[in-house]
Amino acid sequence: MAASSASATSAVVAAAQGVLVESTALLRGAREVLIRHGGEVYRLRHTRNDKLILTK
């Protein structure tokens, strides 16, 4: 029972922390990528100042 409880606690902590995705994995060498979310298209841009900008 303790292992099951520890596993459940671990899953809750992971969910609370979110998922880490490297920007390089999203951009794959490009300066911008289009992301479809909820029927809308968003643009994620990597700027010259090494910032990320997400616009609708």
N, CA, C and O atoms as a GROMACS GRO file, in nm:
protein
  224
    1MET      N    1   0.083  -0.120   0.000
    1MET     CA    2   0.000   0.000   0.000
    1MET      C    3   0.087   0.125   0.000
    1MET      O    4   0.051   0.224  -0.063
    2ALA      N    5   0.200   0.122   0.069
    2ALA     CA    6   0.288   0.239   0.075
    2ALA      C    7   0.345   0.272  -0.060
    2ALA      O    8   0.360   0.390  -0.093
    3ALA      N    9   0.378   0.172  -0.141
    3ALA     CA   10   0.432   0.196  -0.275
    3ALA      C   11   0.327   0.262  -0.363
    3ALA      O   12   0.358   0.352  -0.441
    4SER      N   13   0.203   0.217  -0.351
    4SER     CA   14   0.094   0.276  -0.428
    4SER      C   15   0.072   0.422  -0.389
    4SER      O   16   0.050   0.507  -0.475
    5SER      N   17   0.078   0.450  -0.260
    5SER     CA   18   0.062   0.586  -0.209
    5SER      C   19   0.175   0.676  -0.256
    5SER      O   20   0.153   0.791  -0.293
    6ALA      N   21   0.298   0.622  -0.254
    6ALA     CA   22   0.414   0.699  -0.299
    6ALA      C   23   0.404   0.729  -0.447
    6ALA      O   24   0.439   0.838  -0.492
    7SER      N   25   0.356   0.631  -0.524
    7SER     CA   26   0.339   0.650  -0.668
    7SER      C   27   0.234   0.757  -0.697
    7SER      O   28   0.254   0.841  -0.785
    8ALA      N   29   0.125   0.754  -0.624
    8ALA     CA   30   0.019   0.854  -0.642
    8ALA      C   31   0.070   0.993  -0.603
    8ALA      O   32   0.041   1.091  -0.672
    9THR      N   33   0.145   1.000  -0.495
    9THR     CA   34   0.202   1.128  -0.452
    9THR      C   35   0.298   1.181  -0.557
    9THR      O   36   0.298   1.300  -0.587
   10SER      N   37   0.380   1.094  -0.613
   10SER     CA   38   0.475   1.132  -0.717
   10SER      C   39   0.402   1.187  -0.840
   10SER      O   40   0.446   1.286  -0.899
   11ALA      N   41   0.291   1.123  -0.878
   11ALA     CA   42   0.213   1.169  -0.993
   11ALA      C   43   0.152   1.306  -0.967
   11ALA      O   44   0.147   1.389  -1.058
   12VAL      N   45   0.107   1.331  -0.846
   12VAL     CA   46   0.048   1.461  -0.811
   12VAL      C   47   0.156   1.569  -0.817
   12VAL      O   48   0.131   1.678  -0.869
   13VAL      N   49   0.274   1.540  -0.764
   13VAL     CA   50   0.384   1.636  -0.768
   13VAL      C   51   0.422   1.665  -0.913
   13VAL      O   52   0.443   1.781  -0.948
   14ALA      N   53   0.432   1.562  -0.997
   14ALA     CA   54   0.466   1.581  -1.138
   14ALA      C   55   0.360   1.667  -1.207
   14ALA      O   56   0.395   1.755  -1.287
   15ALA      N   57   0.234   1.643  -1.178
   15ALA     CA   58   0.127   1.721  -1.240
   15ALA      C   59   0.132   1.866  -1.195
   15ALA      O   60   0.108   1.957  -1.274
   16ALA      N   61   0.164   1.888  -1.068
   16ALA     CA   62   0.171   2.024  -1.015
   16ALA      C   63   0.288   2.100  -1.077
   16ALA      O   64   0.279   2.222  -1.095
   17GLN      N   65   0.396   2.031  -1.107
   17GLN     CA   66   0.514   2.096  -1.163
   17GLN      C   67   0.500   2.120  -1.313
   17GLN      O   68   0.572   2.204  -1.368
   18GLY      N   69   0.412   2.051  -1.380
   18GLY     CA   70   0.396   2.066  -1.524
   18GLY      C   71   0.499   1.984  -1.600
   18GLY      O   72   0.575   1.906  -1.541
   19VAL      N   73   0.499   2.001  -1.730
   19VAL     CA   74   0.590   1.928  -1.817
   19VAL      C   75   0.692   2.026  -1.873
   19VAL      O   76   0.655   2.133  -1.922
   20LEU      N   77   0.818   1.991  -1.865
   20LEU     CA   78   0.924   2.077  -1.917
   20LEU      C   79   0.956   2.036  -2.060
   20LEU      O   80   0.989   1.920  -2.087
   21VAL      N   81   0.945   2.130  -2.153
   21VAL     CA   82   0.978   2.107  -2.293
   21VAL      C   83   1.082   2.211  -2.333
   21VAL      O   84   1.059   2.331  -2.315
   22GLU      N   85   1.192   2.167  -2.386
   22GLU     CA   86   1.296   2.260  -2.432
   22GLU      C   87   1.246   2.336  -2.554
   22GLU      O   88   1.182   2.279  -2.642
   23SER      N   89   1.276   2.465  -2.560
   23SER     CA   90   1.233   2.547  -2.674
   23SER      C   91   1.295   2.494  -2.804
   23SER      O   92   1.234   2.504  -2.911
   24THR      N   93   1.415   2.440  -2.796
   24THR     CA   94   1.480   2.385  -2.916
   24THR      C   95   1.401   2.268  -2.972
   24THR      O   96   1.402   2.244  -3.093
   25ALA      N   97   1.332   2.193  -2.885
   25ALA     CA   98   1.249   2.082  -2.931
   25ALA      C   99   1.127   2.133  -3.006
   25ALA      O  100   1.081   2.070  -3.102
   26LEU      N  101   1.073   2.247  -2.964
   26LEU     CA  102   0.957   2.306  -3.032
   26LEU      C  103   0.997   2.373  -3.163
   26LEU      O  104   0.931   2.356  -3.266
   27LEU      N  105   1.105   2.449  -3.159
   27LEU     CA  106   1.145   2.529  -3.275
   27LEU      C  107   1.222   2.449  -3.380
   27LEU      O  108   1.216   2.481  -3.499
   28ARG      N  109   1.295   2.347  -3.337
   28ARG     CA  110   1.372   2.260  -3.427
   28ARG      C  111   1.455   2.339  -3.528
   28ARG      O  112   1.455   2.309  -3.647
   29GLY      N  113   1.526   2.441  -3.478
   29GLY     CA  114   1.615   2.519  -3.564
   29GLY      C  115   1.550   2.637  -3.635
   29GLY      O  116   1.620   2.719  -3.694
   30ALA      N  117   1.419   2.646  -3.630
   30ALA     CA  118   1.347   2.757  -3.695
   30ALA      C  119   1.339   2.875  -3.599
   30ALA      O  120   1.358   2.859  -3.478
   31ARG      N  121   1.310   2.993  -3.651
   31ARG     CA  122   1.293   3.112  -3.568
   31ARG      C  123   1.148   3.126  -3.520
   31ARG      O  124   1.122   3.200  -3.425
   32GLU      N  125   1.055   3.055  -3.584
   32GLU     CA  126   0.917   3.058  -3.538
   32GLU      C  127   0.847   2.927  -3.572
   32GLU      O  128   0.887   2.855  -3.663
   33VAL      N  129   0.742   2.901  -3.496
   33VAL     CA  130   0.661   2.781  -3.517
   33VAL      C  131   0.515   2.817  -3.495
   33VAL      O  132   0.484   2.901  -3.410
   34LEU      N  133   0.428   2.756  -3.571
   34LEU     CA  134   0.284   2.778  -3.555
   34LEU      C  135   0.228   2.667  -3.468
   34LEU      O  136   0.263   2.550  -3.484
   35ILE      N  137   0.141   2.705  -3.376
   35ILE     CA  138   0.082   2.610  -3.281
   35ILE      C  139  -0.069   2.622  -3.291
   35ILE      O  140  -0.125   2.730  -3.273
   36ARG      N  141  -0.136   2.510  -3.319
   36ARG     CA  142  -0.283   2.511  -3.323
   36ARG      C  143  -0.334   2.470  -3.185
   36ARG      O  144  -0.294   2.368  -3.130
   37HIS      N  145  -0.422   2.552  -3.129
   37HIS     CA  146  -0.480   2.525  -2.997
   37HIS      C  147  -0.625   2.570  -2.997
   37HIS      O  148  -0.654   2.688  -3.020
   38GLY      N  149  -0.715   2.478  -2.971
   38GLY     CA  150  -0.857   2.512  -2.960
   38GLY      C  151  -0.914   2.576  -3.086
   38GLY      O  152  -0.998   2.665  -3.077
   39GLY      N  153  -0.868   2.533  -3.202
   39GLY     CA  154  -0.919   2.588  -3.327
   39GLY      C  155  -0.854   2.719  -3.368
   39GLY      O  156  -0.886   2.773  -3.474
   40GLU      N  157  -0.764   2.770  -3.287
   40GLU     CA  158  -0.692   2.894  -3.317
   40GLU      C  159  -0.546   2.862  -3.348
   40GLU      O  160  -0.493   2.761  -3.301
   41VAL      N  161  -0.482   2.948  -3.426
   41VAL     CA  162  -0.340   2.930  -3.458
   41VAL      C  163  -0.260   3.040  -3.389
   41VAL      O  164  -0.292   3.159  -3.400
   42TYR      N  165  -0.157   2.999  -3.318
   42TYR     CA  166  -0.068   3.090  -3.246
   42TYR      C  167   0.071   3.081  -3.308
   42TYR      O  168   0.108   2.978  -3.364
   43ARG      N  169   0.146   3.188  -3.298
   43ARG     CA  170   0.283   3.193  -3.349
   43ARG      C  171   0.379   3.210  -3.232
   43ARG      O  172   0.368   3.304  -3.154
   44LEU      N  173   0.474   3.118  -3.221
   44LEU     CA  174   0.579   3.127  -3.120
   44LEU      C  175   0.706   3.168  -3.192
   44LEU      O  176   0.757   3.096  -3.276
   45ARG      N  177   0.757   3.287  -3.157
   45ARG     CA  178   0.876   3.341  -3.223
   45ARG      C  179   0.993   3.349  -3.127
   45ARG      O  180   0.977   3.383  -3.010
   46HIS      N  181   1.111   3.318  -3.178
   46HIS     CA  182   1.237   3.333  -3.104
   46HIS      C  183   1.300   3.462  -3.158
   46HIS      O  184   1.336   3.469  -3.275
   47THR      N  185   1.313   3.562  -3.073
   47THR     CA  186   1.361   3.693  -3.117
   47THR      C  187   1.513   3.700  -3.122
   47THR      O  188   1.582   3.611  -3.074
   48ARG      N  189   1.563   3.807  -3.180
   48ARG     CA  190   1.708   3.830  -3.186
   48ARG      C  191   1.766   3.850  -3.047
   48ARG      O  192   1.885   3.825  -3.025
   49ASN      N  193   1.683   3.895  -2.953
   49ASN     CA  194   1.727   3.917  -2.815
   49ASN      C  195   1.714   3.791  -2.729
   49ASN      O  196   1.721   3.798  -2.606
   50ASP      N  197   1.694   3.677  -2.794
   50ASP     CA  198   1.684   3.547  -2.729
   50ASP      C  199   1.564   3.537  -2.635
   50ASP      O  200   1.571   3.474  -2.530
   51LYS      N  201   1.452   3.601  -2.676
   51LYS     CA  202   1.327   3.593  -2.602
   51LYS      C  203   1.228   3.512  -2.684
   51LYS      O  204   1.245   3.495  -2.804
   52LEU      N  205   1.123   3.462  -2.618
   52LEU     CA  206   1.015   3.394  -2.687
   52LEU      C  207   0.890   3.481  -2.679
   52LEU      O  208   0.856   3.534  -2.574
   53ILE      N  209   0.821   3.494  -2.793
   53ILE     CA  210   0.697   3.571  -2.797
   53ILE      C  211   0.589   3.483  -2.858
   53ILE      O  212   0.607   3.429  -2.967
   54LEU      N  213   0.478   3.470  -2.787
   54LEU     CA  214   0.363   3.393  -2.835
   54LEU      C  215   0.252   3.490  -2.870
   54LEU      O  216   0.207   3.566  -2.784
   55THR      N  217   0.208   3.488  -2.996
   55THR     CA  218   0.099   3.577  -3.040
   55THR      C  219  -0.009   3.496  -3.108
   55THR      O  220   0.014   3.387  -3.158
   56LYS      N  221  -0.128   3.553  -3.107
   56LYS     CA  222  -0.243   3.489  -3.170
   56LYS      C  223  -0.255   3.536  -3.312
   56LYS      O  224  -0.346   3.494  -3.384
   0.00000   0.00000   0.00000
